[in-house]
């Protein structure tokens, strides 16, 4: 399993619009081999922003990297620059490779 995460510092008062953009965008993820799931998470409120995290789970790092070089990736992100007014700074990308996975019974997956 491979997890790709982006952290956003969304300006106070922009949370509803930020969430709307994510709900209405076409990510094309469902068409990509190795895509497992996506989540947009709302985190803690800080002095000047609310923390959000978007993350995708992939079958492998290779699947994720193929996605980042695809036409679908370019299409999904073509309007991303228009939304920079909603958050502070650049999104922070964090990438994680699985070292241990357990099923609901606690067995190694």
C-alpha positions as a Python dict, from the first residue, in 0.01 Angstrom:
ca = {
    (1, 'X'): (0, 0, 0),
    (2, 'X'): (112, 355, -75),
    (3, 'X'): (-43, 674, 62),
    (4, 'X'): (-8, 1020, -94),
    (5, 'X'): (-122, 1310, 121),
    (6, 'X'): (-150, 1685, 68),
    (7, 'X'): (-194, 1918, 363),
    (8, 'X'): (-369, 2251, 309),
    (9, 'X'): (-388, 2549, 543),
    (10, 'X'): (-728, 2689, 448),
    (11, 'X'): (-795, 3051, 538),
    (12, 'X'): (-1069, 3106, 794),
    (13, 'X'): (-1393, 3178, 614),
    (14, 'X'): (-1286, 2979, 305),
    (15, 'X'): (-1364, 2631, 438),
    (16, 'X'): (-1706, 2596, 271),
    (17, 'X'): (-1571, 2703, -69),
    (18, 'X'): (-1265, 2477, -35),
    (19, 'X'): (-1487, 2177, 40),
    (20, 'X'): (-1720, 2267, -250),
    (21, 'X'): (-1429, 2273, -494),
    (22, 'X'): (-1326, 1923, -387),
    (23, 'X'): (-1683, 1786, -401),
    (24, 'X'): (-1745, 1921, -751),
    (25, 'X'): (-1412, 1846, -919),
    (26, 'X'): (-1360, 1549, -1146),
    (27, 'X'): (-1054, 1367, -1014),
    (28, 'X'): (-1051, 1088, -1276),
    (29, 'X'): (-911, 862, -1003),
    (30, 'X'): (-1162, 583, -1061),
    (31, 'X'): (-1013, 528, -1407),
    (32, 'X'): (-655, 480, -1283),
    (33, 'X'): (-505, 132, -1226),
    (34, 'X'): (-395, 81, -868),
    (35, 'X'): (-619, 350, -717),
    (36, 'X'): (-776, 225, -393),
    (37, 'X'): (-946, 519, -221),
    (38, 'X'): (-959, 895, -163),
    (39, 'X'): (-1049, 1104, 143),
    (40, 'X'): (-1062, 1474, 221),
    (41, 'X'): (-1022, 1532, 594),
    (42, 'X'): (-1090, 1846, 795),
    (43, 'X'): (-851, 1893, 1085),
    (44, 'X'): (-793, 2134, 1365),
    (45, 'X'): (-853, 2507, 1354),
    (46, 'X'): (-545, 2715, 1412),
    (47, 'X'): (-505, 3089, 1467),
    (48, 'X'): (-516, 3181, 1096),
    (49, 'X'): (-634, 2865, 918),
    (50, 'X'): (-811, 2529, 930),
    (51, 'X'): (-597, 2229, 846),
    (52, 'X'): (-719, 1993, 572),
    (53, 'X'): (-564, 1679, 432),
    (54, 'X'): (-645, 1506, 107),
    (55, 'X'): (-511, 1158, 69),
    (56, 'X'): (-520, 881, -182),
    (57, 'X'): (-436, 519, -119),
    (58, 'X'): (-270, 323, -398),
    (59, 'X'): (-181, -39, -447),
    (60, 'X'): (182, 64, -501),
    (61, 'X'): (417, 359, -536),
    (62, 'X'): (451, 273, -906),
    (63, 'X'): (72, 311, -951),
    (64, 'X'): (82, 652, -783),
    (65, 'X'): (377, 767, -993),
    (66, 'X'): (205, 651, -1312),
    (67, 'X'): (-97, 860, -1208),
    (68, 'X'): (120, 1171, -1163),
    (69, 'X'): (248, 1135, -1520),
    (70, 'X'): (-92, 1069, -1677),
    (71, 'X'): (-323, 1285, -1885),
    (72, 'X'): (-589, 1222, -1619),
    (73, 'X'): (-364, 1382, -1354),
    (74, 'X'): (-312, 1690, -1570),
    (75, 'X'): (-687, 1715, -1635),
    (76, 'X'): (-773, 1677, -1266),
    (77, 'X'): (-530, 1952, -1165),
    (78, 'X'): (-568, 2195, -1456),
    (79, 'X'): (-769, 2449, -1254),
    (80, 'X'): (-588, 2403, -921),
    (81, 'X'): (-417, 2742, -946),
    (82, 'X'): (-752, 2919, -936),
    (83, 'X'): (-809, 2799, -579),
    (84, 'X'): (-483, 2920, -424),
    (85, 'X'): (-668, 3220, -279),
    (86, 'X'): (-843, 2978, -40),
    (87, 'X'): (-532, 2865, 146),
    (88, 'X'): (-206, 2988, 293),
    (89, 'X'): (116, 2890, 120),
    (90, 'X'): (160, 2581, -93),
    (91, 'X'): (7, 2242, -13),
    (92, 'X'): (254, 2015, 165),
    (93, 'X'): (294, 1680, -8),
    (94, 'X'): (375, 1379, 207),
    (95, 'X'): (428, 1028, 71),
    (96, 'X'): (417, 707, 275),
    (97, 'X'): (495, 344, 195),
    (98, 'X'): (336, 71, 402),
    (99, 'X'): (566, -120, 636),
    (100, 'X'): (291, -300, 828),
    (101, 'X'): (-76, -360, 751),
    (102, 'X'): (-322, -542, 979),
    (103, 'X'): (-668, -671, 897),
    (104, 'X'): (-962, -624, 1140),
    (105, 'X'): (-855, -941, 1325),
    (106, 'X'): (-504, -807, 1380),
    (107, 'X'): (-342, -1034, 1123),
    (108, 'X'): (-69, -903, 896),
    (109, 'X'): (-218, -831, 557),
}
